[in-house]
Amino acid sequence: MTVDLHELRQNALTLWLKGARLPLTALEAVAKRGDDTADWAPSIAFEKVEATVKDAVGRVTRDERLVGLARLQRAEVAKREEALVKRAEADAVRTQARRAAEAERRQIEGRRERVEETAAEREERLEEEREAAARQVEQRTAKKKATARKTAAARAKATERKAKEADQQRLRAEAEALAAKEQAVAAKGDVLDLDAAVRAKKSARRAG
């Protein structure tokens, strides 16, 4: 029976590495609870050490298969590390984009609130201006009505004064006419009295 020293050496090294990894395996069972540990930093670190050990043993024993396995393991770890870096960069980009979007959302919300406040203030000013305009219209209307009442009262007073003056003039005219008539009557009475005296005198002479 031919013994493959390379295979024996590789199996022995594999068993030793599994034994060395037992604390990390136990920690994975507790910390990761069945999750994939391929991208877990401690697992990657151990695989780097494992590849280094395989490479060193392979070079010392001139086992090309171990050296090749170490090279493949390093390449696999490098790919996973690169994927982790890219994933971290993608997460960072997503986080930055999310923060930028949140900041923009807050800015938009702030602008919207300011626009609403400005619109409310503008509406309040417009309402105050409308009320002031309405008060001015009422004041002008009341002033016009007061002016119209004063004008009407002045006109009525002037009309009454003119009517009173006309009545006074008419009464004076009537009084003057009555006085003239009384004077005429008195003059006529005097004439009649004189005529009667003349006649009486003539009758007396005739009788004598």
Backbone as a printed PyTorch tensor [residue, N CA C, xyz], in Angstrom:
tensor([[[   0.8520,   -1.1950,    0.0000],
         [   0.0000,    0.0000,    0.0000],
         [   0.8840,    1.2400,    0.0000]],

        [[   0.6430,    2.1500,   -0.9730],
         [   1.4650,    3.3530,   -1.1090],
         [   0.8760,    4.4610,   -0.2540]],

        [[   1.7210,    5.0590,    0.5640],
         [   1.2770,    6.1620,    1.4350],
         [   1.5930,    7.4770,    0.7460]],

        [[   0.5460,    8.3180,    0.6140],
         [   0.7090,    9.6500,   -0.0020],
         [   1.0970,   10.6240,    1.1010]],

        [[   2.3900,   10.9350,    1.1660],
         [   2.8620,   11.8390,    2.2170],
         [   2.2390,   13.2290,    2.1110]],

        [[   2.0490,   13.6510,    0.8800],
         [   1.4420,   14.9820,    0.6950],
         [   0.0350,   15.0090,    1.2870]],

        [[  -0.7420,   13.9210,    1.0180],
         [  -2.1060,   13.8770,    1.5300],
         [  -2.1130,   13.7720,    3.0410]],

        [[  -1.2050,   12.9290,    3.5920],
         [  -1.1200,   12.8210,    5.0460],
         [  -0.7550,   14.1570,    5.6840]],

        [[   0.2060,   14.8150,    5.0800],
         [   0.6350,   16.1160,    5.6030],
         [  -0.5130,   17.1250,    5.5360]],

        [[  -1.2420,   17.1090,    4.4210],
         [  -2.3410,   18.0640,    4.2420],
         [  -3.4680,   17.7710,    5.2400]],

        [[  -3.7630,   16.4550,    5.4320],
         [  -4.8100,   16.1000,    6.3890],
         [  -4.4190,   16.4850,    7.8060]],

        [[  -3.1690,   16.2400,    8.1290],
         [  -2.7000,   16.5950,    9.4750],
         [  -2.7690,   18.1110,    9.6880]],

        [[  -2.3490,   18.8310,    8.6840],
         [  -2.4000,   20.3030,    8.7990],
         [  -3.8400,   20.7820,    8.9050]],

        [[  -4.7380,   20.1590,    8.1340],
         [  -6.1530,   20.5430,    8.1940],
         [  -6.7180,   20.3000,    9.5810]],

        [[  -6.4050,   19.1240,   10.1680],
         [  -6.8800,   18.8270,   11.5220],
         [  -6.3250,   19.8200,   12.5300]],

        [[  -5.0340,   20.1520,   12.3960],
         [  -4.4290,   21.1220,   13.3270],
         [  -5.0890,   22.4920,   13.2230]],

        [[  -5.3380,   22.9030,   11.9650],
         [  -5.9730,   24.2150,   11.7500],
         [  -7.4030,   24.2260,   12.2870]],

        [[  -8.1360,   23.1010,   12.1170],
         [  -9.4860,   23.0330,   12.6890],
         [  -9.4430,   23.1390,   14.2050]],

        [[  -8.4370,   22.4790,   14.8040],
         [  -8.2930,   22.5780,   16.2540],
         [  -7.9720,   24.0010,   16.6820]],

        [[  -7.0970,   24.6390,   15.9190],
         [  -6.7530,   26.0230,   16.2450],
         [  -7.9470,   26.9610,   16.0620]],

        [[  -8.8540,   26.5410,   15.1970],
         [ -10.0090,   27.4070,   14.9070],
         [ -11.1840,   27.1600,   15.8500]],

        [[ -11.0990,   26.1540,   16.7010],
         [ -12.2290,   25.8210,   17.5790],
         [ -12.7320,   27.0080,   18.4100]],

        [[ -11.8640,   27.8240,   19.0350],
         [ -12.3840,   28.9900,   19.7890],
         [ -13.1750,   29.9470,   18.8930]],

        [[ -12.6600,   30.1550,   17.6670],
         [ -13.3750,   31.0520,   16.7510],
         [ -14.6900,   30.4300,   16.3110]],

        [[ -14.6960,   29.0910,   16.1000],
         [ -15.9320,   28.4070,   15.7170],
         [ -16.9810,   28.5240,   16.8210]],

        [[ -16.5270,   28.3850,   18.0660],
         [ -17.4540,   28.5280,   19.1970],
         [ -17.9800,   29.9520,   19.2900]],

        [[ -17.0940,   30.9010,   19.0580],
         [ -17.5250,   32.3170,   19.0840],
         [ -18.5200,   32.6030,   17.9670]],

        [[ -18.3120,   32.0300,   16.7870],
         [ -19.2500,   32.2030,   15.6730],
         [ -20.6320,   31.6680,   16.0370]],

        [[ -20.6640,   30.5160,   16.7070],
         [ -21.9430,   29.9130,   17.0810],
         [ -22.7250,   30.8240,   18.0320]],

        [[ -21.9910,   31.5510,   18.8900],
         [ -22.6600,   32.4340,   19.8610],
         [ -22.9880,   33.7880,   19.2300]],

        [[ -21.9850,   34.3460,   18.5450],
         [ -22.1400,   35.7250,   18.0360],
         [ -22.9870,   35.7900,   16.7740]],

        [[ -22.7940,   34.8750,   15.8630],
         [ -23.4870,   34.9540,   14.5670],
         [ -24.7990,   34.1690,   14.5490]],

        [[ -24.9410,   33.1800,   15.4550],
         [ -26.1800,   32.4120,   15.6010],
         [ -26.6790,   31.8570,   14.2630]],

        [[ -25.8060,   31.1640,   13.5670],
         [ -26.1930,   30.4940,   12.3310],
         [ -26.0940,   31.3560,   11.0980]],

        [[ -25.7560,   32.6470,   11.2410],
         [ -25.6040,   33.5040,   10.0620],
         [ -24.3260,   33.1470,    9.3080]],

        [[ -24.2830,   33.5830,    8.0660],
         [ -23.0960,   33.3290,    7.2440],
         [ -21.9130,   34.1040,    7.8230]],

        [[ -20.8050,   33.3800,    8.0590],
         [ -19.6170,   34.0070,    8.6530],
         [ -18.5120,   34.2130,    7.6310]],

        [[ -18.8140,   34.0040,    6.3470],
         [ -17.7730,   34.1070,    5.3220],
         [ -17.1860,   35.5130,    5.2620]],

        [[ -18.0400,   36.5240,    5.5290],
         [ -17.5730,   37.9130,    5.4570],
         [ -17.2940,   38.4970,    6.8350]],

        [[ -17.2970,   37.6650,    7.8380],
         [ -17.0530,   38.1570,    9.1950],
         [ -15.5630,   38.4220,    9.3480]],

        [[ -15.2060,   39.5480,    9.8910],
         [ -13.7940,   39.9610,    9.9660],
         [ -12.9120,   38.9490,   10.6850]],

        [[ -13.3040,   38.4110,   11.8570],
         [ -12.4430,   37.4050,   12.5070],
         [ -12.2340,   36.1590,   11.6470]],

        [[ -13.2910,   35.7350,   10.9100],
         [ -13.1610,   34.5600,   10.0480],
         [ -12.1810,   34.8300,    8.9140]],

        [[ -12.2820,   36.0070,    8.3170],
         [ -11.3620,   36.3710,    7.2340],
         [  -9.9290,   36.4410,    7.7560]],

        [[  -9.7600,   37.0180,    8.9400],
         [  -8.4150,   37.1200,    9.5230],
         [  -7.8170,   35.7320,    9.7510]],

        [[  -8.6520,   34.8070,   10.2700],
         [  -8.1320,   33.4500,   10.5020],
         [  -7.7870,   32.7730,    9.1820]],

        [[  -8.6140,   32.9800,    8.1460],
         [  -8.3190,   32.3560,    6.8580],
         [  -7.0090,   32.8980,    6.2780]],

        [[  -6.7130,   34.1700,    6.5380],
         [  -5.4210,   34.7100,    6.0930],
         [  -4.2730,   33.9830,    6.8040]],

        [[  -4.4330,   33.8060,    8.1150],
         [  -3.4130,   33.0820,    8.8840],
         [  -3.3010,   31.6480,    8.3800]],

        [[  -4.4940,   31.0440,    8.0950],
         [  -4.5060,   29.6640,    7.6010],
         [  -3.7650,   29.5550,    6.2680]],

        [[  -3.9970,   30.4880,    5.3520],
         [  -3.3230,   30.4750,    4.0550],
         [  -1.8210,   30.6820,    4.2290]],

        [[  -1.4480,   31.5670,    5.1800],
         [  -0.0170,   31.7990,    5.4350],
         [   0.6560,   30.5310,    5.9550]],

        [[  -0.0290,   29.8280,    6.8770],
         [   0.5290,   28.5930,    7.4270],
         [   0.6680,   27.5400,    6.3320]],

        [[  -0.3600,   27.3880,    5.5000],
         [  -0.3050,   26.4220,    4.4060],
         [   0.8430,   26.7560,    3.4500]],

        [[   0.9870,   28.0180,    3.1560],
         [   2.0500,   28.4230,    2.2390],
         [   3.4190,   28.1330,    2.8400]],

        [[   3.5760,   28.4680,    4.1230],
         [   4.8710,   28.2430,    4.7820],
         [   5.2040,   26.7540,    4.8350]],

        [[   4.2240,   25.9390,    5.2510],
         [   4.4580,   24.4940,    5.3300],
         [   4.7240,   23.9200,    3.9440]],

        [[   3.9680,   24.3880,    2.9560],
         [   4.1560,   23.8950,    1.5950],
         [   5.5300,   24.2330,    1.0550]],

        [[   6.0100,   25.4460,    1.3600],
         [   7.3350,   25.8350,    0.8760],
         [   8.4370,   25.0350,    1.5890]],

        [[   8.2500,   24.8220,    2.9050],
         [   9.2730,   24.0740,    3.6480],
         [   9.3200,   22.6270,    3.1800]],

        [[   8.1570,   22.0370,    2.9730],
         [   8.0920,   20.6170,    2.5820],
         [   8.0870,   20.4430,    1.0680]],

        [[   8.1960,   21.5530,    0.3720],
         [   8.1560,   21.5270,   -1.0940],
         [   6.8770,   20.8520,   -1.6140]],

        [[   5.7700,   21.1520,   -0.9140],
         [   4.4640,   20.6090,   -1.3060],
         [   3.7460,   21.6710,   -2.1400]],

        [[   3.7810,   21.4940,   -3.4500],
         [   3.1860,   22.4710,   -4.3510],
         [   1.6730,   22.5470,   -4.1900]],

        [[   1.1000,   21.4040,   -3.8030],
         [  -0.3540,   21.4290,   -3.6340],
         [  -0.7530,   22.3540,   -2.4780]],

        [[  -0.0170,   22.2900,   -1.3850],
         [  -0.2990,   23.1920,   -0.2600],
         [  -0.0700,   24.6440,   -0.6580]],

        [[   1.0250,   24.8620,   -1.3910],
         [   1.2940,   26.2350,   -1.8480],
         [   0.1720,   26.7100,   -2.7560]],

        [[  -0.2960,   25.8210,   -3.6420],
         [  -1.4050,   26.1850,   -4.5380],
         [  -2.6850,   26.4440,   -3.7730]],

        [[  -2.9600,   25.5580,   -2.7670],
         [  -4.1520,   25.7800,   -1.9400],
         [  -4.0740,   27.1120,   -1.1910]],

        [[  -2.8720,   27.4160,   -0.6870],
         [  -2.6800,   28.6870,    0.0250],
         [  -2.9200,   29.8680,   -0.9190]],

        [[  -2.3860,   29.7140,   -2.1550],
         [  -2.5750,   30.7950,   -3.1340],
         [  -4.0560,   30.9710,   -3.4620]],

        [[  -4.7840,   29.8770,   -3.6770],
         [  -6.2190,   29.9540,   -3.9690],
         [  -6.9990,   30.5570,   -2.7920]],

        [[  -6.5950,   30.1160,   -1.5840],
         [  -7.2870,   30.6430,   -0.4030],
         [  -7.0500,   32.1470,   -0.2620]],

        [[  -5.8130,   32.5790,   -0.4940],
         [  -5.5200,   34.0200,   -0.4410],
         [  -6.3490,   34.7750,   -1.4800]],

        [[  -6.4250,   34.2160,   -2.7050],
         [  -7.2030,   34.8810,   -3.7610],
         [  -8.6730,   34.9720,   -3.3770]],

        [[  -9.1990,   33.8840,   -2.7800],
         [ -10.6000,   33.8920,   -2.3430],
         [ -10.8240,   34.9230,   -1.2450]],

        [[  -9.9040,   34.9500,   -0.3000],
         [ -10.0310,   35.9430,    0.7850],
         [  -9.9370,   37.3570,    0.2320]],

        [[  -9.0040,   37.5440,   -0.7340],
         [  -8.8610,   38.8770,   -1.3360],
         [ -10.1500,   39.2990,   -2.0310]],

        [[ -10.7950,   38.3330,   -2.7350],
         [ -12.0650,   38.6580,   -3.4020],
         [ -13.1310,   39.0300,   -2.3830]],

        [[ -13.1910,   38.2700,   -1.3000],
         [ -14.1960,   38.5730,   -0.2750],
         [ -13.9120,   39.9210,    0.3880]],

        [[ -12.6220,   40.2050,    0.6210],
         [ -12.2860,   41.5130,    1.1960],
         [ -12.6410,   42.6390,    0.2400]],

        [[ -12.3790,   42.4190,   -1.0520],
         [ -12.7470,   43.4390,   -2.0480],
         [ -14.2570,   43.6390,   -2.0880]],

        [[ -14.9750,   42.5030,   -2.0070],
         [ -16.4380,   42.6020,   -1.9810],
         [ -16.9110,   43.3470,   -0.7450]],

        [[ -16.2350,   43.0740,    0.3970],
         [ -16.5840,   43.7920,    1.6310],
         [ -16.3370,   45.2830,    1.4930]],

        [[ -15.1920,   45.6300,    0.8600],
         [ -14.8720,   47.0540,    0.6750],
         [ -15.9300,   47.7120,   -0.2070]],

        [[ -16.2670,   47.0120,   -1.3110],
         [ -17.2780,   47.5680,   -2.2140],
         [ -18.6300,   47.6830,   -1.5170]],

        [[ -18.9490,   46.6460,   -0.7210],
         [ -20.2110,   46.7060,    0.0100],
         [ -20.2110,   47.8520,    1.0140]],

        [[ -19.0600,   48.0250,    1.6820],
         [ -18.9590,   49.1340,    2.6400],
         [ -19.0810,   50.4730,    1.9230]],

        [[ -18.4240,   50.5660,    0.7440],
         [ -18.5310,   51.8040,   -0.0310],
         [ -19.9710,   52.0360,   -0.4660]],

        [[ -20.6420,   50.9290,   -0.9170],
         [ -22.0420,   51.0740,   -1.3290],
         [ -22.9100,   51.4860,   -0.1510]],

        [[ -22.6350,   50.8700,    1.0190],
         [ -23.4000,   51.2570,    2.2180],
         [ -23.1450,   52.7140,    2.5680]],

        [[ -21.8720,   53.1300,    2.4160],
         [ -21.5470,   54.5320,    2.7140],
         [ -22.2510,   55.4690,    1.7480]],

        [[ -22.2750,   55.0650,    0.4600],
         [ -22.9560,   55.8900,   -0.5440],
         [ -24.4440,   55.9610,   -0.2430]],

        [[ -25.0290,   54.7870,    0.1030],
         [ -26.4560,   54.7790,    0.4290],
         [ -26.7430,   55.6160,    1.6690]],

        [[ -25.8410,   55.4790,    2.6690],
         [ -26.0340,   56.2760,    3.8900],
         [ -25.9320,   57.7710,    3.6000]],

        [[ -24.9230,   58.1240,    2.7850],
         [ -24.7490,   59.5340,    2.4220],
         [ -25.9400,   60.0360,    1.6130]],

        [[ -26.4030,   59.1800,    0.6650],
         [ -27.5600,   59.5730,   -0.1380],
         [ -28.7990,   59.7190,    0.7410]],

        [[ -28.9500,   58.7940,    1.7100],
         [ -30.0980,   58.8680,    2.6100],
         [ -30.0310,   60.1250,    3.4710]],

        [[ -28.8080,   60.4240,    3.9570],
         [ -28.6570,   61.6400,    4.7690],
         [ -28.9070,   62.8860,    3.9340]],

        [[ -28.3850,   62.8760,    2.6860],
         [ -28.6050,   64.0270,    1.8000],
         [ -30.0830,   64.1950,    1.5030]],

        [[ -30.7580,   63.0400,    1.2510],
         [ -32.1940,   63.1050,    0.9730],
         [ -32.9600,   63.6030,    2.1850]],

        [[ -32.5400,   63.1500,    3.3780],
         [ -33.2020,   63.5990,    4.6000],
         [ -32.9690,   65.0960,    4.8220]],

        [[ -31.7230,   65.5330,    4.5620],
         [ -31.4240,   66.9640,    4.7070],
         [ -32.2330,   67.7880,    3.7150]],

        [[ -32.3150,   67.2900,    2.4740],
         [ -33.0990,   68.0060,    1.4640],
         [ -34.5770,   68.0170,    1.8410]],

        [[ -35.0420,   66.8690,    2.3820],
         [ -36.4430,   66.8120,    2.7980],
         [ -36.7280,   67.8310,    3.9020]],

        [[ -35.7690,   67.9250,    4.8740],
         [ -35.9440,   68.9130,    5.9470],
         [ -35.9240,   70.3370,    5.3820]],

        [[ -35.0200,   70.5770,    4.4040],
         [ -34.9710,   71.9060,    3.7900],
         [ -36.2820,   72.2220,    3.0760]],

        [[ -36.7860,   71.2230,    2.3210],
         [ -38.0470,   71.4260,    1.6050],
         [ -39.1800,   71.6710,    2.5880]],

        [[ -39.1750,   70.8830,    3.6820],
         [ -40.2080,   71.0570,    4.6950],
         [ -40.1040,   72.4480,    5.3260]],

        [[ -38.8400,   72.8630,    5.5910],
         [ -38.6490,   74.2080,    6.1560],
         [ -39.1150,   75.2900,    5.2060]],

        [[ -38.7760,   75.1240,    3.8940],
         [ -39.2370,   76.1170,    2.9070],
         [ -40.7500,   76.1140,    2.8070]],

        [[ -41.3600,   74.9190,    2.8650],
         [ -42.8190,   74.8340,    2.7870],
         [ -43.4630,   75.5370,    3.9790]],

        [[ -42.8880,   75.3090,    5.1740],
         [ -43.4350,   75.9740,    6.3610],
         [ -43.2860,   77.4850,    6.2480]],

        [[ -42.0980,   77.9350,    5.7380],
         [ -41.9050,   79.3840,    5.5890],
         [ -42.8770,   79.9570,    4.5670]],

        [[ -43.1150,   79.2040,    3.4690],
         [ -44.0690,   79.6670,    2.4540],
         [ -45.4610,   79.7580,    3.0510]],

        [[ -45.8360,   78.7390,    3.8490],
         [ -47.1510,   78.7680,    4.4780],
         [ -47.2610,   79.9290,    5.4630]],

        [[ -46.1860,   80.1600,    6.2350],
         [ -46.2060,   81.2850,    7.1740],
         [ -46.3080,   82.6110,    6.4270]],

        [[ -45.5380,   82.7310,    5.3190],
         [ -45.5870,   83.9670,    4.5260],
         [ -46.9720,   84.1570,    3.9310]],

        [[ -47.5720,   83.0620,    3.4320],
         [ -48.9130,   83.1580,    2.8570],
         [ -49.9270,   83.5620,    3.9240]],

        [[ -49.7790,   82.9800,    5.1380],
         [ -50.6930,   83.3360,    6.2180],
         [ -50.5270,   84.8050,    6.6110]],

        [[ -49.2690,   85.2590,    6.6920],
         [ -49.0260,   86.6700,    7.0160],
         [ -49.5740,   87.5770,    5.9240]],

        [[ -49.3840,   87.1660,    4.6500],
         [ -49.9010,   87.9700,    3.5430],
         [ -51.4240,   88.0240,    3.5920]],

        [[ -52.0640,   86.8920,    3.8800],
         [ -53.5210,   86.8630,    3.9710],
         [ -54.0000,   87.7260,    5.1270]],

        [[ -53.2450,   87.6940,    6.2440],
         [ -53.6160,   88.5220,    7.3920],
         [ -53.5030,   90.0040,    7.0380]],

        [[ -52.3970,   90.3610,    6.3320],
         [ -52.2410,   91.7600,    5.9200],
         [ -53.3480,   92.1750,    4.9620]],

        [[ -53.6930,   91.2970,    4.0180],
         [ -54.7650,   91.6080,    3.0740],
         [ -56.0810,   91.8040,    3.8010]],

        [[ -56.3430,   90.9380,    4.8040],
         [ -57.5760,   91.0620,    5.5720],
         [ -57.6000,   92.3890,    6.3300]],

        [[ -56.4460,   92.7490,    6.9170],
         [ -56.3710,   94.0420,    7.6160],
         [ -56.5740,   95.1980,    6.6440]],

        [[ -55.9750,   95.0860,    5.4490],
         [ -56.1470,   96.1420,    4.4480],
         [ -57.6020,   96.2350,    3.9940]],

        [[ -58.2580,   95.0590,    3.8180],
         [ -59.6690,   95.0780,    3.4370],
         [ -60.5150,   95.7270,    4.5250]],

        [[ -60.2320,   95.3720,    5.7840],
         [ -60.9960,   95.9750,    6.8810],
         [ -60.7480,   97.4810,    6.9570]],

        [[ -59.4750,   97.8890,    6.7680],
         [ -59.1620,   99.3220,    6.7980],
         [ -59.8650,  100.0440,    5.6500]],

        [[ -59.8690,   99.4200,    4.4650],
         [ -60.5500,  100.0290,    3.3160],
         [ -62.0440,  100.1480,    3.5830]],

        [[ -62.6190,   99.0760,    4.1940],
         [ -64.0500,   99.1110,    4.5050],
         [ -64.3510,  100.2250,    5.5090]],

        [[ -63.4490,  100.3660,    6.5260],
         [ -63.6500,  101.4440,    7.5000],
         [ -63.5430,  102.8140,    6.8400]],

        [[ -62.5780,  102.9610,    5.9250],
         [ -62.4390,  104.2310,    5.2260],
         [ -63.6830,  104.5380,    4.3990]],

        [[ -64.2090,  103.5050,    3.7300],
         [ -65.4360,  103.7070,    2.9410],
         [ -66.5770,  104.1120,    3.8540]],

        [[ -66.6860,  103.4060,    5.0050],
         [ -67.7500,  103.7590,    5.9460],
         [ -67.5690,  105.1820,    6.4620]],

        [[ -66.3060,  105.5290,    6.7770],
         [ -66.0580,  106.8850,    7.2640],
         [ -66.3850,  107.9240,    6.2000]],

        [[ -65.9540,  107.6650,    4.9500],
         [ -66.2770,  108.6190,    3.8790],
         [ -67.7810,  108.7080,    3.6670]],

        [[ -68.4530,  107.5380,    3.7150],
         [ -69.9090,  107.5400,    3.5340],
         [ -70.5820,  108.3130,    4.6580]],

        [[ -70.1120,  108.0540,    5.9100],
         [ -70.6910,  108.7720,    7.0420],
         [ -70.4110,  110.2670,    6.9320]],

        [[ -69.2000,  110.6160,    6.4700],
         [ -68.8520,  112.0360,    6.3160],
         [ -69.7120,  112.6930,    5.2430]],

        [[ -69.8980,  111.9350,    4.1380],
         [ -70.7550,  112.4700,    3.0700],
         [ -72.1860,  112.6530,    3.5710]],

        [[ -72.6750,  111.6570,    4.3430],
         [ -74.0370,  111.7770,    4.8730],
         [ -74.1470,  112.9580,    5.8220]],

        [[ -73.1080,  113.1170,    6.6870],
         [ -73.1330,  114.2450,    7.6180],
         [ -73.0930,  115.5690,    6.8600]],

        [[ -72.2200,  115.6090,    5.8320],
         [ -72.1440,  116.8220,    5.0180],
         [ -73.4660,  117.0990,    4.3260]],

        [[ -74.0850,  116.0100,    3.8030],
         [ -75.3750,  116.1740,    3.1300],
         [ -76.4390,  116.6550,    4.1110]],

        [[ -76.4100,  116.0880,    5.3440],
         [ -77.3860,  116.5360,    6.3490],
         [ -77.1580,  118.0030,    6.6980]],

        [[ -75.8680,  118.3910,    6.8640],
         [ -75.5730,  119.7880,    7.1730],
         [ -76.0180,  120.6960,    6.0330]],

        [[ -75.7380,  120.2710,    4.8120],
         [ -76.1350,  121.0730,    3.6450],
         [ -77.6470,  121.2110,    3.5810]],

        [[ -78.3530,  120.0840,    3.8020],
         [ -79.8200,  120.1120,    3.7630],
         [ -80.3680,  120.9970,    4.8720]],

        [[ -79.7280,  120.8730,    6.0640],
         [ -80.1840,  121.7070,    7.1880],
         [ -79.9410,  123.1820,    6.8870]],

        [[ -78.7600,  123.4880,    6.3050],
         [ -78.4600,  124.8870,    5.9650],
         [ -79.4430,  125.4040,    4.9240]],

        [[ -79.7220,  124.5420,    3.9140],
         [ -80.6920,  124.9630,    2.8900],
         [ -82.0760,  125.1750,    3.4870]],

        [[ -82.4770,  124.2580,    4.3780],
         [ -83.7930,  124.3960,    5.0100],
         [ -83.8480,  125.6640,    5.8550]],

        [[ -82.7320,  125.9190,    6.5580],
         [ -82.6890,  127.1270,    7.3820],
         [ -82.7440,  128.3870,    6.5220]],

        [[ -81.9840,  128.3380,    5.4120],
         [ -82.0050,  129.4970,    4.5050],
         [ -83.3930,  129.6970,    3.9140]],

        [[ -84.0340,  128.5810,    3.5270],
         [ -85.3950,  128.6710,    2.9720],
         [ -86.3610,  129.2310,    4.0010]],

        [[ -86.2090,  128.7150,    5.2580],
         [ -87.0870,  129.2110,    6.3310],
         [ -86.8570,  130.7000,    6.5750]],

        [[ -85.5610,  131.1160,    6.5550],
         [ -85.2500,  132.5290,    6.7740],
         [ -85.8510,  133.3880,    5.6580]],

        [[ -85.7070,  132.8940,    4.4200],
         [ -86.2760,  133.6420,    3.2950],
         [ -87.7910,  133.7200,    3.3900]],

        [[ -88.4110,  132.6200,    3.7990],
         [ -89.8740,  132.6240,    3.9440],
         [ -90.2970,  133.5820,    5.0450]],

        [[ -89.5030,  133.5680,    6.1390],
         [ -89.8170,  134.4630,    7.2510],
         [ -89.6740,  135.9250,    6.8140]],

        [[ -88.5710,  136.1910,    6.0790],
         [ -88.3620,  137.5510,    5.5850],
         [ -89.4900,  137.9570,    4.6290]],

        [[ -89.9180,  137.0030,    3.7890],
         [ -91.0180,  137.2980,    2.8610],
         [ -92.2960,  137.5830,    3.6360]],

        [[ -92.5340,  136.7510,    4.7020],
         [ -93.7420,  137.0050,    5.5170],
         [ -93.6670,  138.3690,    6.1910]],

        [[ -92.4860,  138.7090,    6.7060],
         [ -92.3370,  140.0130,    7.3640],
         [ -92.5640,  141.1590,    6.3740]],

        [[ -91.9920,  140.9950,    5.1580],
         [ -92.2030,  142.0260,    4.1320],
         [ -93.6880,  142.1460,    3.7730]],

        [[ -94.3450,  141.0010,    3.6530],
         [ -95.7700,  141.0310,    3.3160],
         [ -96.5780,  141.7000,    4.4280]],

        [[ -96.2390,  141.3560,    5.6900],
         [ -96.9480,  141.9620,    6.8130],
         [ -96.7150,  143.4740,    6.8550]],

        [[ -95.4380,  143.8920,    6.6080],
         [ -95.1620,  145.3260,    6.5850],
         [ -95.9610,  146.0160,    5.4770]],

        [[ -95.9930,  145.3470,    4.3290],
         [ -96.7370,  145.9260,    3.2100],
         [ -98.2230,  146.0400,    3.5480]],

        [[ -98.7370,  144.9780,    4.1850],
         [-100.1500,  145.0080,    4.5720],
         [-100.4020,  146.1010,    5.6080]],

        [[ -99.4460,  146.2230,    6.5560],
         [ -99.6090,  147.2460,    7.5940],
         [ -99.5580,  148.6460,    6.9800]],

        [[ -98.6290,  148.8110,    6.0550],
         [ -98.5410,  150.1210,    5.3950],
         [ -99.8050,  150.4040,    4.5890]],

        [[-100.3110,  149.3860,    3.9250],
         [-101.5440,  149.5660,    3.1400],
         [-102.7140,  149.8950,    4.0530]],

        [[-102.7570,  149.1950,    5.2130],
         [-103.8450,  149.4550,    6.1580],
         [-103.7380,  150.8640,    6.7310]],

        [[-102.5280,  151.2850,    7.0160],
         [-102.3390,  152.6330,    7.5490],
         [-102.7480,  153.6840,    6.5130]],

        [[-102.3670,  153.4130,    5.2510],
         [-102.7540,  154.3350,    4.1840],
         [-104.2620,  154.3920,    4.0470]],

        [[-104.9050,  153.2300,    4.1710],
         [-106.3610,  153.1730,    4.0490],
         [-107.0090,  153.9180,    5.2040]],

        [[-106.4190,  153.7130,    6.4140],
         [-106.9710,  154.4230,    7.5770],
         [-106.8130,  155.9360,    7.4100]],

        [[-105.6470,  156.3230,    6.8750],
         [-105.4470,  157.7600,    6.6430],
         [-106.4640,  158.2880,    5.6100]],

        [[-106.6990,  157.5160,    4.5820],
         [-107.6630,  157.9350,    3.5580],
         [-109.0490,  158.0600,    4.1510]],

        [[-109.4070,  157.0730,    5.0060],
         [-110.7390,  157.1060,    5.6380],
         [-110.8350,  158.3210,    6.5470]],

        [[-109.7560,  158.5650,    7.2870],
         [-109.7800,  159.7020,    8.2040],
         [-109.8880,  161.0100,    7.4250]],

        [[-109.1530,  161.0830,    6.3110],
         [-109.2220,  162.2980,    5.4900],
         [-110.6100,  162.4760,    4.9230]],

        [[-111.2000,  161.3660,    4.4940],
         [-112.5680,  161.4530,    3.9470],
         [-113.5430,  161.8840,    5.0310]],

        [[-113.3210,  161.3980,    6.2680],
         [-114.2000,  161.7980,    7.3850],
         [-114.0650,  163.2790,    7.6580]],

        [[-112.8160,  163.7510,    7.5780],
         [-112.6170,  165.1890,    7.8200],
         [-113.3370,  166.0170,    6.7480]],

        [[-113.2610,  165.5340,    5.5150],
         [-113.9250,  166.2580,    4.4300],
         [-115.4230,  166.2690,    4.6520]],

        [[-115.9630,  165.1200,    5.0950],
         [-117.4090,  165.0370,    5.3230],
         [-117.8150,  165.9430,    6.4870]],

        [[-116.9480,  165.9380,    7.5070],
         [-117.2850,  166.8110,    8.6480],
         [-117.2580,  168.2870,    8.2240]],

        [[-116.2740,  168.6510,    7.4240],
         [-116.1790,  170.0460,    6.9430],
         [-117.3860,  170.4140,    6.0780]],

        [[-117.7570,  169.4870,    5.2350],
         [-118.9030,  169.7390,    4.3460],
         [-120.1770,  169.8960,    5.1770]],

        [[-120.3130,  169.0900,    6.2090],
         [-121.5080,  169.1850,    7.0650],
         [-121.5290,  170.5270,    7.7860]],

        [[-120.3770,  170.9970,    8.2100],
         [-120.3020,  172.2790,    8.9310],
         [-120.6580,  173.4170,    8.0030]],

        [[-120.1910,  173.3210,    6.7560],
         [-120.4980,  174.3750,    5.7790],
         [-121.9850,  174.4020,    5.5400]],

        [[-122.5690,  173.2660,    5.3670],
         [-124.0170,  173.1990,    5.1030],
         [-124.7960,  173.7230,    6.2960]],

        [[-124.3150,  173.3860,    7.4720],
         [-125.0350,  173.8680,    8.6650],
         [-124.9490,  175.3750,    8.7660]],

        [[-123.8100,  175.8700,    8.4160],
         [-123.6330,  177.3110,    8.4530],
         [-124.5180,  177.9710,    7.4370]],

        [[-124.5920,  177.4020,    6.2450],
         [-125.4610,  177.9830,    5.2180],
         [-126.9200,  177.8960,    5.6340]],

        [[-127.2920,  176.8450,    6.2520],
         [-128.7020,  176.7010,    6.6750],
         [-129.0150,  177.7400,    7.7510]],

        [[-128.0500,  178.0100,    8.5740],
         [-128.2670,  178.9830,    9.6420],
         [-128.4450,  180.3720,    9.0740]],

        [[-127.6650,  180.7020,    8.0430],
         [-127.7860,  182.0090,    7.4460],
         [-129.1250,  182.1250,    6.7740]],

        [[-129.5270,  181.1010,    6.1530],
         [-130.8320,  181.1840,    5.4950],
         [-131.9380,  181.3410,    6.5090]],

        [[-131.7830,  180.6860,    7.5760],
         [-132.8380,  180.7700,    8.5860],
         [-132.8260,  182.1260,    9.2610]],

        [[-131.7670,  182.8420,    9.3870],
         [-131.6610,  184.1380,   10.0360],
         [-132.0750,  185.2210,    9.1180]]])
